[in-house]
Amino acid sequence: MGRSKKSPSQGSKTVDAPAVGPAVGSDFLQLDIGQAPPGGRIAWLAEQLRSAVADGRLPVGARLPASRVLAEELRVTRGVVTEAYRRLAESGQIAGRGRLGTVVVAAPAAPRGPARARPRSGPAPVPPAPATPVLAASVPGPGVFGSADREGVVEALRATPCRIDLSPGVPDLAAFPRTAWLRAERAVLAQVGPADFGYGDPRGAPALRRAVVGWLARNRGIRADPDEVVVVAGVAQALGLLGRLLRDEGIRRIAVEDPGSLGARQQLEYGGHSLVPVPVDEGGLDVGALRAGGARAVLLTPAHQFPTGVVLDGERRRDLLGWAADGGVVIEDDYDAEHRYDRPPVPALRSLLPEGVCYAGSVSKLLAPALRVGWLLVPPDRLDAVVAAKRYADLGNGVLTQLVLARLMESGDLERHLRHVRRRHRRRRDVMLGAVGEHLPGARVHGAAAGLHLMVTFDDGGPDDVHLAAAALERGVKAHPLSWHRIAPGPPGLVLGYAAGPAHEIEEGVAVLGTALRSLAPAA
């Protein structure tokens, strides 16, 4: 009773307060909760924090206020702040650091081109329509979605700024097992000797090759010897090495799935190969069409075909292995094989015919593409040539990353991580399925049982998918048009990744796609 009460504004600062209502705010980023739309405080706060990370006001290493403190300053419940923090943590921008508190751990790359002018003081204005906010930089229009034959088109889109990225092929990078990785790295550094820092075997560190053999035996049914494994810088390098080998053997025409990965096609074309498209249907690659095409080698993704998501069925597998036994070269990209939800595992082709299949895999979709670690297994008569090509390419991968990965594989940490991300990916897939059903009525969904993406198709009279993707990008959402991954014409569609972003971004992103689709509809 004898104690004085603090005024509502004591200990806080309000900038550009609304004309009506109490002045409530925080010195931190000059946040003014009065600018939040009714019922949208969490989304507003999360967006303010993201903007501050993006424009450098909160650089990497910056510490955020304790949720209790910020909630008191903004006069909101603590749950509003903790949920906003959680959204940024899910997207990998902030992380808890124990007694250090919550800190910024990652920031997006600065967009190219001149930045928009910012006011000298006060918070950034809140966009009037949260579903389609204005981007921090001008967004390219349909130009970035050029011809699928244009070199570097995927990289051009990857470098284009956006608000929500639904591009396929990216795992949940926020789930990277930092603690397990650091623990393994410390153990490795405590054990390696001076000789381990010298030039090593171009095939890769023996410890990783042994670990890969165990991993493939447990998870893909492949029996191999460590001497058969060549560690590579991802599947992209595996394709480059195999392309050089096949070219030296006089094989310059390689069959590819249609639709199939644009990036893989570009990798082979860069190596001087001409491509023979082979259609894909619900049973996978059409082996009869492969025989008719006359190519002596084929690249395919039999466990989870990109982008359709189908599995090469039993009859096609037998036909393909018969084709390989007759002298054909099978290049098996074991794409997304680990990420399955509603179907049983399928064995790798390499497990059925080791002498006829060149097998490539990596941790790019399981851990992170930035690690640039994968493996290549080839038939014995081609092994020496592949090792020589690897030696002259780069003398071998960095050894420390190999040894850390080997320890993760042997300790069981990698399999624990796989179980963890499968649960996260399944939840996000379910969210995207619901959002597609709500916002893209009439679209058909393919490949939902496994992988990190969905393929959706529209009727032949549907929208031009390149223009649809461009319209979505203008609204801040990035996606791949299906036609990018086709050689022969086919129904329009989109390839949508769901693994990398949190659920609320997936829902919002697909809603924006629905808005973009309606904007392209002809006037009644």
C-alpha positions in Angstrom: 0.0 0.0 0.0 2.8 2.4 0.8 4.7 1.5 -2.5 4.3 3.6 -5.5 3.2 2.0 -8.8 5.1 2.4 -12.0 3.4 4.2 -14.7 2.7 2.1 -17.8 5.4 3.8 -19.8 8.1 3.7 -17.1 11.3 2.0 -18.2 10.2 1.9 -21.9 10.3 4.1 -24.9 7.6 4.6 -27.4 8.2 5.8 -30.9 5.5 7.0 -33.2 2.8 5.9 -30.7 -0.7 5.7 -32.0 -2.9 8.7 -31.4 -5.3 6.6 -29.3 -4.4 4.2 -26.5 -1.5 3.8 -24.0 2.0 4.4 -25.1 3.6 1.0 -24.9 7.0 0.1 -26.5 10.6 -1.0 -26.0 14.0 0.6 -26.5 14.9 -2.7 -28.2 14.6 -1.9 -31.9 12.2 0.9 -30.9 9.4 -1.7 -31.1 5.9 -0.2 -30.8 3.3 -2.9 -30.2 0.6 -0.4 -31.1 1.6 -0.9 -34.7 0.7 -4.6 -34.6 -2.5 -5.4 -36.4 -5.4 -6.8 -34.2 -4.9 -10.4 -33.6 -1.5 -10.4 -35.3 1.0 -9.5 -32.6 3.1 -12.7 -32.9 3.5 -12.4 -36.7 4.2 -8.7 -36.4 6.9 -9.2 -33.8 8.5 -12.1 -35.7 8.6 -9.9 -38.9 10.2 -7.0 -37.0 12.9 -9.3 -35.7 13.5 -10.9 -39.1 13.8 -7.4 -40.7 16.3 -6.4 -38.1 18.4 -9.5 -38.8 18.1 -9.0 -42.5 19.2 -5.3 -42.5 22.0 -5.7 -40.0 20.5 -4.1 -37.0 20.8 -7.5 -35.3 24.0 -8.9 -36.7 25.2 -12.5 -36.1 26.1 -12.8 -32.4 23.7 -10.1 -31.2 21.8 -11.1 -28.1 18.0 -10.7 -27.9 16.3 -9.6 -24.7 15.0 -12.3 -22.4 11.4 -13.1 -23.4 10.2 -12.1 -20.0 11.9 -8.7 -20.2 10.6 -8.0 -23.7 7.1 -9.1 -22.9 7.1 -6.7 -19.9 8.3 -3.8 -22.0 5.7 -4.4 -24.8 3.0 -5.1 -22.3 2.1 -8.5 -23.9 2.0 -12.0 -22.6 5.3 -13.8 -22.5 3.8 -16.4 -24.9 3.7 -13.7 -27.7 7.5 -13.2 -27.4 8.4 -16.9 -27.0 6.3 -17.9 -30.0 7.9 -15.1 -32.1 11.4 -16.3 -31.0 10.4 -19.9 -31.8 9.5 -18.9 -35.4 12.9 -17.4 -35.9 14.6 -20.4 -34.3 12.8 -22.7 -36.6 14.1 -20.8 -39.6 17.6 -21.0 -38.3 18.1 -17.3 -37.6 18.4 -17.4 -33.7 19.3 -20.0 -31.2 19.4 -20.4 -27.4 22.9 -20.3 -26.0 22.4 -21.1 -22.3 23.6 -18.4 -20.0 24.4 -16.3 -23.1 20.7 -16.1 -23.8 19.1 -16.1 -27.3 21.5 -14.9 -30.0 21.4 -14.4 -33.8 23.2 -17.2 -35.5 22.5 -16.7 -39.2 21.5 -13.8 -41.4 20.3 -13.9 -45.1 22.7 -12.8 -47.8 22.3 -9.1 -48.6 20.2 -8.7 -51.8 21.9 -7.3 -54.9 21.2 -3.9 -56.1 20.6 -0.6 -54.3 18.8 -0.9 -50.9 15.7 1.1 -50.3 16.1 4.2 -48.2 15.3 3.7 -44.5 14.0 6.4 -42.1 16.5 7.9 -39.8 14.6 6.8 -36.7 11.6 4.9 -35.7 10.5 1.3 -36.6 10.0 0.1 -40.1 6.5 0.6 -41.3 4.2 -2.5 -41.1 2.9 -3.7 -44.5 -0.8 -3.3 -44.8 -1.3 -6.8 -46.1 0.9 -9.4 -44.2 0.1 -12.1 -46.7 1.9 -10.2 -49.4 4.4 -7.8 -47.9 6.7 -5.6 -49.9 10.2 -7.1 -50.3 13.4 -5.4 -49.2 14.7 -5.3 -52.7 13.1 -5.2 -56.1 12.3 -8.7 -57.3 13.0 -9.9 -60.8 10.0 -10.7 -62.9 9.6 -13.6 -65.4 13.2 -12.9 -66.6 14.7 -15.1 -64.0 12.5 -18.0 -65.2 14.3 -18.1 -68.6 14.7 -21.2 -70.8 15.5 -24.4 -69.0 18.5 -24.7 -71.3 20.0 -21.5 -70.1 23.1 -22.3 -68.0 22.9 -21.2 -64.4 19.1 -20.7 -64.3 18.8 -22.5 -61.0 21.6 -20.5 -59.5 20.0 -17.3 -60.7 16.8 -18.2 -58.9 18.7 -19.3 -55.8 20.3 -15.9 -55.5 17.1 -14.0 -56.0 15.8 -12.6 -52.7 12.4 -13.7 -51.4 10.3 -13.8 -48.3 9.3 -17.5 -48.3 11.3 -20.1 -50.2 9.5 -23.2 -51.4 12.3 -24.3 -53.7 12.8 -28.1 -53.7 16.0 -29.9 -52.7 16.7 -28.2 -49.4 16.5 -30.0 -46.1 15.6 -28.6 -42.7 18.9 -26.7 -42.2 17.7 -25.3 -38.8 17.7 -28.9 -37.6 21.4 -29.4 -38.3 22.8 -31.4 -35.3 25.2 -28.7 -34.1 25.7 -30.2 -30.6 26.4 -33.7 -32.0 28.7 -32.3 -34.7 30.7 -30.2 -32.2 31.0 -33.2 -29.9 32.3 -35.4 -32.7 34.6 -32.7 -34.0 36.2 -32.3 -30.5 36.7 -36.0 -30.3 38.3 -36.2 -33.7 40.7 -33.3 -33.0 41.7 -35.0 -29.8 42.7 -38.2 -31.7 44.2 -37.2 -35.0 47.9 -37.0 -35.4 50.1 -34.7 -37.4 50.1 -37.1 -40.4 46.4 -36.8 -40.7 46.7 -33.2 -41.8 48.8 -34.1 -44.8 47.7 -35.1 -48.3 45.6 -38.3 -48.0 44.1 -41.0 -50.1 42.1 -39.3 -53.0 39.5 -42.0 -52.4 38.8 -40.4 -49.0 39.6 -41.0 -45.4 39.6 -44.7 -44.6 37.5 -44.1 -41.5 34.7 -42.4 -43.6 34.8 -45.1 -46.2 34.4 -47.8 -43.6 31.5 -45.8 -42.0 29.8 -45.3 -45.4 30.0 -49.1 -46.0 28.2 -49.7 -42.7 25.7 -46.9 -43.4 24.8 -48.3 -46.8 24.5 -51.8 -45.5 22.2 -50.7 -42.7 20.1 -48.3 -44.7 20.2 -49.2 -48.3 21.0 -52.9 -48.4 24.3 -52.4 -50.3 27.2 -54.7 -49.5 30.5 -53.2 -50.4 34.2 -53.0 -49.3 35.7 -49.8 -48.1 38.2 -50.0 -51.1 35.2 -49.6 -53.5 34.1 -46.3 -52.0 35.3 -43.0 -53.4 34.4 -39.9 -51.3 33.3 -37.0 -53.5 32.1 -33.5 -53.1 28.4 -34.4 -53.4 26.5 -36.1 -56.2 27.3 -33.2 -58.5 31.0 -34.1 -58.5 30.1 -37.8 -58.8 28.3 -37.0 -62.1 31.2 -34.9 -63.3 33.7 -37.8 -62.6 31.4 -40.3 -64.2 30.8 -38.1 -67.2 34.5 -37.8 -67.8 34.9 -41.5 -67.5 32.1 -42.3 -70.0 33.4 -39.7 -72.4 36.8 -41.4 -72.4 35.0 -44.7 -73.1 33.4 -43.1 -76.1 29.9 -42.7 -74.5 28.6 -39.3 -75.3 24.9 -39.8 -75.2 23.3 -40.4 -71.8 19.6 -41.1 -71.2 17.9 -39.1 -68.5 14.4 -39.2 -66.9 11.8 -36.8 -68.3 10.8 -35.0 -66.2 14.0 -35.0 -64.3 16.4 -32.8 -62.4 17.4 -29.7 -64.4 20.6 -29.4 -62.3 21.7 -33.0 -63.1 21.0 -32.4 -66.8 23.1 -29.3 -66.8 25.9 -31.1 -65.1 26.0 -33.7 -67.8 25.7 -31.2 -70.6 28.5 -29.2 -69.1 30.6 -32.3 -69.5 29.9 -32.4 -73.2 27.2 -35.1 -73.3 24.0 -35.0 -75.3 20.9 -36.1 -73.5 18.3 -38.6 -74.5 15.0 -38.0 -72.7 13.1 -41.1 -71.5 9.5 -40.6 -70.2 8.6 -41.4 -66.6 5.1 -42.6 -65.6 3.6 -44.1 -62.4 6.0 -47.1 -62.7 9.1 -44.9 -63.1 11.5 -44.8 -66.0 10.1 -46.4 -69.2 12.7 -49.1 -69.9 11.2 -49.9 -73.3 11.7 -46.3 -74.3 15.2 -46.4 -72.9 16.1 -49.4 -75.2 14.5 -47.7 -78.2 16.5 -44.5 -77.5 19.8 -46.2 -78.1 21.8 -44.5 -75.4 24.5 -46.7 -73.7 24.2 -45.0 -70.3 21.3 -43.8 -68.2 21.0 -41.5 -65.1 18.0 -42.1 -62.9 16.6 -41.6 -59.4 14.8 -45.0 -58.7 14.1 -44.7 -55.0 12.3 -41.4 -55.2 12.2 -40.0 -58.7 12.7 -36.3 -59.0 10.4 -34.5 -59.4 7.4 -37.0 -59.6 8.2 -38.9 -56.5 7.4 -42.3 -58.0 9.4 -45.4 -57.2 10.8 -47.6 -60.0 8.5 -50.6 -59.8 9.6 -54.3 -59.7 9.0 -55.1 -63.3 10.9 -52.0 -64.5 13.8 -52.8 -62.1 14.1 -56.3 -63.7 14.0 -54.9 -67.2 16.6 -52.2 -66.3 19.0 -54.7 -64.8 18.6 -56.9 -67.9 19.5 -53.8 -70.0 22.5 -53.2 -67.8 23.5 -56.9 -68.0 23.5 -56.5 -71.8 26.2 -53.7 -71.5 24.3 -50.6 -70.5 25.7 -48.3 -67.8 23.3 -47.4 -64.9 24.0 -44.3 -62.9 21.9 -44.5 -59.7 21.4 -41.2 -57.9 19.9 -42.4 -54.6 18.0 -39.1 -54.3 15.9 -38.6 -51.1 16.1 -42.3 -50.3 16.2 -41.7 -46.5 13.2 -39.5 -46.4 10.1 -41.7 -46.5 6.9 -41.5 -44.5 4.1 -43.6 -45.9 5.8 -46.4 -47.8 8.3 -49.1 -47.0 11.9 -48.8 -48.0 13.0 -50.0 -51.5 16.4 -51.5 -52.1 19.0 -49.7 -54.1 19.7 -50.9 -57.6 23.3 -51.3 -56.6 22.4 -53.9 -54.1 20.9 -56.0 -56.9 23.6 -55.7 -59.5 26.9 -54.3 -58.2 28.8 -55.0 -61.3 26.4 -53.0 -63.5 25.5 -50.0 -61.4 27.4 -46.8 -60.6 25.9 -45.6 -57.3 26.0 -42.0 -56.0 24.7 -40.7 -52.6 25.4 -37.8 -50.2 24.5 -36.1 -47.0 23.2 -33.0 -48.7 19.6 -33.7 -48.1 20.2 -35.4 -44.7 22.5 -32.9 -43.1 23.4 -29.9 -45.3 24.5 -29.3 -48.9 27.2 -26.9 -47.7 29.2 -29.9 -46.3 29.9 -31.1 -49.9 30.3 -34.7 -48.9 29.1 -37.7 -50.8 30.2 -41.1 -52.1 30.5 -43.0 -55.3 30.6 -46.7 -55.9 31.4 -48.0 -59.3 32.0 -51.5 -60.8 35.6 -52.8 -60.3 36.6 -52.3 -63.9 35.9 -48.6 -63.7 37.3 -47.9 -60.2 40.9 -47.0 -61.1 39.7 -44.5 -63.7 37.3 -42.8 -61.2 40.0 -42.6 -58.5 42.4 -41.1 -61.1 39.8 -38.5 -62.1 39.2 -37.6 -58.5 42.9 -37.3 -57.8 43.4 -34.8 -60.7 40.2 -33.0 -59.8 41.0 -31.9 -56.3 43.4 -34.5 -54.6 40.5 -35.5 -52.3 37.9 -34.0 -49.9 38.9 -32.1 -46.7 39.8 -34.7 -44.1 38.3 -33.1 -40.9 34.8 -33.1 -42.3 35.2 -36.7 -43.4 36.3 -37.8 -39.9 33.6 -35.9 -38.1 31.0 -37.4 -40.4 32.4 -40.9 -39.9 32.1 -40.5 -36.1 28.5 -39.4 -36.5 27.7 -42.4 -38.6 29.5 -44.9 -36.3 28.1 -43.4 -33.0 24.5 -43.6 -34.2 24.1 -39.8 -34.0 23.3 -39.6 -37.7 20.5 -42.2 -37.5 19.1 -40.4 -34.5 19.2 -37.2 -36.5 17.4 -38.9 -39.4 14.6 -40.0 -37.1 14.3 -36.5 -35.7 14.0 -34.8 -39.1 11.7 -37.4 -40.5 9.2 -36.4 -37.8 9.6 -32.7 -38.6 9.5 -33.2 -42.4 6.3 -35.3 -42.1 4.5 -32.6 -40.1 5.6 -30.0 -42.7 4.5 -32.2 -45.6 1.1 -32.6 -43.9 0.8 -28.9 -43.6 1.6 -28.4 -47.3 -0.9 -31.0 -48.3 -3.6 -29.3 -46.4 -2.6 -25.9 -47.8 -2.5 -27.1 -51.4 -6.0 -28.6 -50.9 -7.3 -25.3 -49.6 -5.6 -22.8 -51.8 -4.9 -24.7 -55.1 -8.2 -26.5 -55.8 -8.0 -28.7 -58.8 -4.3 -29.3 -58.5 -3.1 -32.9 -58.4 -0.5 -33.8 -55.9 2.3 -36.3 -56.7 5.0 -37.9 -54.6 3.7 -37.3 -51.1 4.8 -40.6 -49.6 8.5 -39.7 -49.4 11.0 -37.0 -50.1 11.3 -33.3 -49.3 9.0 -31.9 -51.9 5.6 -32.2 -53.6 4.9 -32.0 -57.3 1.6 -30.5 -58.2 0.1 -30.5 -61.7 -2.7 -28.7 -63.4 -4.9 -29.6 -66.3 -3.4 -29.1 -69.8 -5.5 -26.0 -70.1 -4.1 -24.7 -66.8 -1.8 -21.7 -66.2 1.6 -21.3 -67.7 3.7 -22.5 -64.8 6.6 -20.2 -65.6 4.3 -17.2 -65.4 2.7 -18.6 -62.2 6.1 -19.0 -60.6 7.0 -15.4 -61.6 3.7 -14.1 -60.3 4.4 -15.8 -57.0 8.0 -14.4 -56.8 6.6 -10.9 -57.3 4.6 -11.6 -54.1 7.7 -12.8 -52.3 7.3 -16.6 -52.7 9.9 -18.7 -54.6 9.0 -22.0 -56.3 10.1 -24.1 -59.3 7.9 -24.3 -62.4 7.6 -28.0 -63.4 8.4 -27.1 -67.0 12.0 -26.3 -65.9 12.5 -30.0 -65.3 10.9 -31.2 -68.5 12.4 -31.8 -71.9 9.3 -32.8 -73.8 6.1 -30.8 -73.3 3.7 -31.8 -70.5 1.0 -30.6 -68.2 2.0 -27.4 -66.3 2.8 -27.6 -62.6 5.0 -26.6 -59.7 7.7 -28.4 -57.6 7.3 -27.2 -54.0 9.8 -27.9 -51.2 8.4 -28.2 -47.7 11.4 -29.3 -45.6 13.3 -26.1 -45.1 10.7 -23.7 -43.7 8.4 -23.7 -40.6 4.7 -24.7 -40.9 3.4 -21.1 -40.8 5.6 -20.1 -43.8 4.5 -23.2 -45.7 0.8 -22.3 -45.2 1.4 -18.6 -46.1 3.5 -19.5 -49.1 0.9 -21.8 -50.6 -1.8 -19.2 -49.9 0.3 -16.7 -51.9 0.6 -19.3 -54.8 -3.2 -19.5 -54.8 -3.4 -15.7 -55.0 -0.9 -15.7 -57.9 -2.9 -18.4 -59.6 -6.1 -16.4 -59.4 -4.3 -13.4 -60.7 -3.5 -15.2 -63.9 -7.1 -16.5 -64.5 -8.8 -14.9 -67.5 -11.4 -12.3 -66.8 -14.9 -13.7 -66.9 
